[in-house]
Amino acid sequence: HSLEIAFLLNLLIAVAVLWQTPDRPSDRWRTVPVGILVGVMAIYALLIPSWNPARFALGVFRNREAPPASLEAYARESVKKEEVVYFQEDLSATVAVLRQTNAEKKTRLSLAVNGKVDASSDTDRPTQLLLAQLPLMLKDRANDVLIIGLGSGMTAGSALTHPVRQVDCIEISPGVAEAARLFGPYNRNALDNPRLRLIVEDAKTYINTTRQQYDIVIIEPSNPWMAGIGNLYSIEFFRDMAQTLKPDGLVVQWFHTYEVSDEVVATAVRTFREVFPYLYIFQGNATDILMVGAQTRIAPDFGRMAEKFALPAVKEELESIGMYDVADLRSFQMISPENVPKITAIGAINTDYRPIIEYRAPLAFFTNAFSNRINEFDERYTQGESLLLHAYLRNHPLDATRLKRLAELFQTRHTGREAIVYPLMSAYLSLVPEDRKIKQTFAEWSLKRKNYGEALRLYRETFDETDARSLESYAEMHYDAQRALHTVFTPQTFDSTFVYLYKALARAPSDEACLLKLGRAALVVGRYEEAFNCFMLALANRKNKLETPDGVAIDEIITQIARAHYHRGNYEAAREHFVGALRENPTNDMATHYFLMTDQMASFREWEKR
């Protein structure tokens, strides 16, 4: 209600000024402005509907897809997807908790601060848990822990799974502190734990005034391109932080590689390393990094780590993100202290007086940059002699069970690392060649790497000709392999693709995903009528279903119908269907692109007729 309060205050100030002016109207008219004010507010309260809090959590600034038809259309489409279960404006931020339920009826909670999602119950889970688990595993004993930024409370809850004496958590926003209670099922009700002390305060103020010293400090601010965050990445802040650490303490700093440039990443890492020279970089989820810093080299006791892993609550936390032993945890290390200079070579020092990150980070954000700087020097793709994992593997070589488990860990959506999965699966299949499921998965990964011959060979050995899904997947491999060879010099007929797709369709006639693949293949070889018929049948099947288990959206089908019209030269029908697809989904990039193409092609054809 901040805008409404501001409006009311402005009216009150206007009345006060009018009341005090020397040449104001006679006394009996003094009450007229007050009456008008009361009347305006009454009309506003009665006639103006309440503002929809969901619109304050939209994060419109992050939308880089095709522009929607209007802001109203974008808001309407976005609000459909998520329900606002908490909304609060405080002096520092606008805070919302959003709930989303997917097709499998699984619920996802996310915490949005000023429209930017800063935490969630699923996607961000690996990062949020590892921020606590990594330092507490690496440090032999820890009693006192400091966390900068409460967020969902999942990091605090994870820290409390260890026998620490106290966890102090600094959070500047009272709204976030309230919202974190809604994450109780995910953060182990951390706010009700007597060992947690929540301090609603500015982090820099607390650091500069406290006399408390900590074994571990965990820093998880928002992205540096959000207003008011840049100074939490400055060298002054890190130096102040170092004063709160015990001599052998550890600091963990979160950072990210999405919506950021190589220069900003290198600057953040170099600034952190300037204060904490022994820097170990781990991955969190697929696009997060966790910087573990210390004043001395970290020498973890692997036996002690195994004992901690065996604690029931710790074990439950780590297994929830696919980690089942100490090797799994150490496998997330990317960079050792010896190799950090490779990353920081292009970085500068970020200071309060030269806030490079505060200005460069928004630029990288709006250009949708992505940093590969750390991935390029990831030591897991080398002999890895400096990694903590290397010393462990010398005495504990990976058997088939561990190879399979690691492959599964690194192929999840949240922690995926394709370049690691492929060799792990290859090594596993060399030991267990009869595992059909892994062989099929390895075939799919071979396809992603454009190793078409290997993919087809592996899948041919395992696929089931009586199963529609299996036939469809095999056909898709044939399509990808043939599409890579299809040029004007080497045209392909896609015969095998059509054979297996029609076999799949015979077993599942109402499968619109299969019909779409069949139609796309027909488009590629110029069989436009066949493509059009496939797409129309897919649309008819889709309309007969209340839900689509395979996830084919109706706007995608309408877009393909429009493409078939376009290739047949029926531009008016194509335009009409592209508009229909955008009506269903204003963010459909392909429909937007083809819609513009269609108008231009129609104009060109008209010009040809002259």
N, C-alpha and C positions, 0 to 999 in steps of 0.2 A: 504493500500500500504506500510505498515511499513517494510515488508520483502524485497520488491523491493527497497525501499529507503536504507535499510541496505546494500543490494547488491551493489547498486551504490556507496555508501560511501566507501565501502571496495575497490572497483576498483579505486576510486579517490585517496585513501590513498596509494594504491600500486603505482600508477603513480607518486605521490608526492615523495614517498621514492626513486623510481627509478631515478627521476629527480635530487634529491639532493645527490645521492651517489657519492663519490669522483671519482670513476673509471667508470663513466657512458660512454656510447658511444659518438661519436662525435656529435656536435650540430645539424648537419643536420638529425640525426636519433632521435632527441628528440621528434619529433612529431609522431613518429611511435606508441608508446604506446597510445597516445591520439587518433590516428586514429583507432587503434584496439578497444579502449574503445567505441568510437562513433559507430563503426561497430557492436560490440556486442549488444549494446543497441538498435540499429536500427533493427537488426535481431530479438531480443527479442520482440520489439514492434510490428513487422510485423507478426511474425510467432507464437508467443505464445498467445493463447487465454486468455481473461480476466478471472480472478479467480471468481468462483461462490461464492458470499457472503453468500449464504444459508449454505455453508459448514462450515463457521465460527460460525454459530449459532446452529450446530447440537447437542452439548452437549453430545458427544459420551461417556464421562466419566460416564453418568448416565444410560447407557444401561446395564441391568442385565438379559436380556432375552437370549434365545439361540443365540450363536454367529452367526452373518451373514456369508454368503459364503465368503464375502470379504468386506473391508471398502467401496469399490466402490459401491457394491450392497446395503449396508446399507445407504450410502449417497443418492443414486439414489431413494431408496424407501422413505426416509425421505423428500427429496426435493419435491416429488410429493404431499405431504400432505399440505405443507404450501408455501405461496408466501412471499418473502422478499419485504416489501414496504418501508423500511428504513434501511440503513446500514452506520455505521460510526465508524472509529477508532479514539480514542483520546488518550491522554497521560495516562489515567487511566483505560480504558476499550475498549472492542469491543462491540458495541451496535447494536442491530437489532430489528426491529419491524416486526413480522410475522403475516400474515393474513391467516385464514383458514375458509372455508365455508363448513358447514355440509350438510347432506342430506335434511334438512328442509330449506336450503338456508339461514341459519342464519350465520352471520359473527362473527368471534372471532379474536380479536387482542391480541397478547402477546408480552411482552417486554423481550428480551433475552440479558443478560449482561454476556459477556465472555462464551456464550453458555448455560447459566443457565437462565431459565425463572423466572423472579422476579416479574412480574405483568401480569394480563390479564383482559380482559373486562368481563369475565363471572365467571370462577372458583374461582378466588381470590376476587371477588366483595364483598362478605360479610365481609371479613377481612378488606379490604381497606376502606370500608365505616365506619365500627364500630370503627376502630382506631381513627377516628375523632368524631363520634357521641357519643360514650360511655363517654369520659371525658367531652365533652361539655354538655351532659345531666346531668351527675352527679354533675358537679360544678354549683353552683347557677348563678354566673356571670363570664364571661371570656372576656377579651378585647384583650390580646396578646397571640398568639399561635406560637410555634416553631415546625417545622417538620424536622426531620433528615432523608433525603432520599426522593427524589421527586417521583421516580418510574414512574408510569403511570399518576400521578397527581390526581388520584381519591380521595385520602385521603385529599389532599389540597382542591379540589373542594367541598368535603363533609363538611369540616370545614367552608368553606365560605357560606354554607347555613344558618349559624347562624350569628347573628348581632355582630360579633367580629370586633375590630378596625383594626387589622392587623394580617396577617399570614406570618411569615418568614419561608422560606423553604431552607434548606442547601442541596446542591447536588454537589458532587465532580466531576461528569462527565458531560462535556458540551454536549456530545452525548446524554445522557439521557434527558437533558434539552430540546434538540431539538426534540427528539423522543416523548416526552410527548405531544407535540402539535397534534400528530396524534390521540391521545386519546381524543381530544376535545369533541366529542359527548358523551363520558362517564365521563369526569371530569368537565363538565359544563364550558369548555373553561377557566379553572382556571388561565392559564398563562396570559390571557388578563384582568383578574380582577384587578382593581387598588389597592385592599386591599392585594394582594399577592406580596411579595418581594422575588424574587428568588436570592439566593446568591450561586454562583459557588465557592465552597471552601471545604476544608477538615473539617469534623465535629469537630474533636478534636481541630483543630486550632481555629475555630470560637468560640467554647465554652470557650477556655482559654483566648480569647482576647476581647470578647464582654462585655459591661457593661449593656446591655439590660436584663431586667428580664421579665419572662413570667408567665402567669396564667396556661398554659398547654404546656407540651413538649411531642411530639409524636416521638418515635424512631422506625423506620422500616428499619433496614439494611437488607442485604442479609443473607443467611444461614451462620452459623459460620464456616462451612467447606469450604467456598470459601476463596481464598487467600486475605489477607489484611483486613478481617472483624473481626477477633477474638478480637481485642482490643476495639471494640465497645460493648463488653460484660464484660469488666473488672470493678472492683470496683473503680479504679481511674477515669474511664470515668463517672461512675454513680455519684461519689462524685463531679466531676467538673460540671456535669449536675445539681446537686442539688443547686449549687451556682447561677444558672441562674433562679431558680424558685422563685416566690413570696412566702411569708410565708405559704399561704394556697393553693399553687399550686399542680397540679397533673401531674404525669409522666405516659405515657403509653408505654410499651415495647412489641414489637411483638416477639413471638418465635413459635416453631413448635414441633410436636411430631413424624413426619415422618423422616426416615433416621437419627435417633438420638437415643442414649441410655438413659436409666433411669438416669444414673450417670450424663450425660451432662445436661439433663433437670433439675435435682435436683441442680446441680452446678449453672446453669444460674439463677434459682429462688432464691437460697440462696444468691448469690452475689447481686442481685437486692434488696432483702429484707434487706440486711445488711445496705443499705443506705435509703431505703423507707420501714420502719417497718410495716406500714399499707398497706398490699398488698391484693388486690382483683383480683382473676383470672377468666377471662371470656373466653368462646370459641369464635373463629372467625368462619372460615369455619370448616369442620369436623376434620381437622388435624392441626389447628392453635390455639394458645392460646394468649390472650391479658392480660398482667399484668398491672393493674392500681395501682400505688403506691403513697403514700402520707406520710407526717410527722405526720399527725393527722388523727383520724378516720373520714371517709367520712360519712356525714349525709345528704343525698340528700333530697331535698324538692320535694315530689311526686307531689304536686300541680303545682309547677314550671316546673317540667319535662313534665307534661301533656300540659302545655301552650307552651313549646318549640316544643313538638311533633305536635302541631296544626299548626305550621308555614308551609305554603304550600311547600316550597322547602325541609324542613326537612322531612315532611310527605311523600313526593314523594320519597326521598332517601330511607327511611326505608321501605316503602311499596314495593319498588323494590326488597328487599331481604326477603319479607314475614312477616314483622313486622307491626302490625296495632295499637298497643297501648303500653303504658308504661310497662305493664306486659310482653309482648313479649320481650321487650328489656332486662328486668331484668331476664328473664328466661334463659339468656345465662351465668349468673354467675355460676361458678363451685365450687370455693373455697373461703372461707372467711378468714380474717386474723388469726382467732383462729386456723385454721386447716392447715395453710401453713407449720408448722413444720413437719407434717406427710410426706410431700413431700421432704423437705430439709434435712431430717435426714441422707441421704446417700450422700449429696452434700458437696462440698468444696467451698472455696472462690477463684474466678478466678481473678488473678491480672496481671498487665503488666509484673511483674517479675517472676510470676509462671502461665503462660498462659495455664491452664489445658484444657480449651475449644478448644483452637487453635489446640491442638494435639489429644485430645480424639474425637472431633467431626468428623474429617476425617476418623478415624478408624471406628466409628459407621456408617458413610455413606457407606464406602466400604463393610461393612458386612451387609448392608441393615437392620439395626436395626430399631425397632419401639418402642417408649416409651408408656407404659400404666400407667406410674407413676401417672399422674394427673387424668386419668380416674378412677383409682382404688379408689381414695379418693374424687370423685365427689360428693358433698353434695346434689345434686339433687336426688340422689338415696337413701336419708335418710329423716329424718324428716325436715332437712334443717333449723333449728331454727336460725342459724347465717346468713343465706342468706338474701340479700335485698328483695328478692321476698316474703319471709315468712311473713314479717310484712305487706306487701301489701295484701297478700291473706287472712289474718285474717279478713280484712274489705271488701275485694272484692272477694268472692268465685267464682270459675270458673263455668260459666254456659255452656250449650251445645255448643253454638256458639264459645266460647273461647277455649273449649276443642278440638273442631274440628280444629280450626285455629292453635293451638299449635301443634297438631298432624301433620298437613300438613307442618308446619314450620320445624319440626324435621325429616321429612322423605324425604326432598329434597336431591339431590346428594351432594350439597355443604355443607349443615349444618346437615346432617343426624346423628341421635342418636337413634338407634334401641331400646335400653333399655328404652328410654323415650316414644317413639311412642306407644309401646304396651299397657302400662297402660292407656295412654291418650285415645286411641281408645276404650279400654275396658270400661272406665268410660263414654265415649260419647255414646256408644251403650246401656249402661244401662239406659240412658235417652232417646235415640232416636233409639229404636231397629229396626224400619222400614227402616232405611237408607241403601238401597241395595249396593250402591257404597262403603260406608265405611265398610260394612259387608264383601264385597269381598276383600277389601284391608286388613282388619283385618285377613281374612282367609289366605292371602298370608304371612302376618307377622307371623301368627301362624305356618305356614309351615316352615318359616326360623328358628323358635325356636324349630323345630322338634316336635311340638305339632300336630301330624298328625290327630288324631281323631277330635280335635277341628276344624282344617283347613277343613277337608272333610265335617263335619257337617255344618259349616257356608257356605261353597261354594255350597253345595247341595241345601241350601235354596234360593240361589240367581242366580245360573247360568242358562243360556238360552240354551236349547238343540237345538235351531234353528240357533244358532250363532257359526260359526267355531272356532273363537278365544276363546269363552267361553268354548266350548267343549275341546279345546286343553289345556287350563289352568287347567281344572278339571282333564283331563287325566294325566297331569304333576304332579298334587298333588297325584293322585293314584300311579304313578310311584315312586315318592320320598318316599311315605309311605311304599310301598312294597319293595323298594330297601333297606330300613333300616332293614327290617326283613329277607332279602334274604341271607341265609347262607347254607353251606353244610348240616347242621342239620335241617334247616327250609326252604327248597326251596319254592320259590313263583312262580306262573304261570304267573302273571301279566295280567291275563285275563281282568280285568276291564280297565287296561291301554290301551290294544289293542282295546277293544270295543269302548272307547270314542275317541281314535285317528283315528280309521277307520271312525267313524261317522263324525269327523271333516274333514277328508280328502274327504269324499263324498260331503261335502258342499264347499270345496275349494281344488279341485284336483291339482292345481299348486302351493300349498303352500309348498315351500321347507323346511321351518322351521318345519312344521308338519311331513314331510317325514323323516327329520333327527331324530326327536324324536322317530318316529316309528322304524326307523332302529336301533337306539341305544338300544331301549327296546328289539328288536329281538336279538341283539348281546348278551345281558345279559343272555337270556334264551337259547342261542345256536342255534337260527334259522338263521344261517349265510347266506343261500341263500336269504331268505326273506329280511334280512338286506341289502345285496348287491343290490338287486333289488330296494329297497327304495332309497338308496344312488344314484344309477345310474339315477333314475327318477328325483331326486332332482337336479342332475347336469344338466340334459337335460333341466329342467325348468329354472334353473339359467342362462344357456347360451342363452335362448330365451328372457331374460330380459336385458335391458340396465342398469337398476337400480334394486336393491333389497330392497323394502321398509322395510322389517322386519330385515334387517341388516345382513343376512347370507352371510358370505364371501365365495368366491369360493374356497379358500385354505382350509377352514374348511370342505367343502363337499368332496374335493379330499382326505383329510386326513381320513375321515370316509370310503371312498371307499377302501383306502389302508388298513385300519384296518380290513375290511371285508375280503380282500384278505389274510391278515395275519392269521386270525382265520381259514380260509379255507385251510391254508397250502401252499398257492401260494406265496412264498416269493419273487420271482423275480418280479411278478406284484405288490406286496406290495411295494417293494423297489422303483420301477419305479414311483408309485403314490406318495410316500412320497417325492421323489425328485421333482415331479411336484408341490406338495403343497408348498415346500420350495422355489421353483422358483417364485411362486405367492407371497409368504410372507416369507422372510428369517427369521422372528422372531417367526414363529409358533413353540411353545415349544413342543406340542404333536407330531408333525411331526418329529421333531428332535429326540425326545425320542424313538419313535417307529422305526425310521430309524436305529438307533443304535441297538435296540432290534432285528430287522429283520435280520441284518447281523449275529448277534450272534446266533440266532435261526437257521438260514440256516446252519451255520457251525456245530451246534450241531446235526442237522438232518443228515448231511453228515457223521459225526463221527459215528452215530448210524448204518448207512448202512454198515460200514466196518466189 
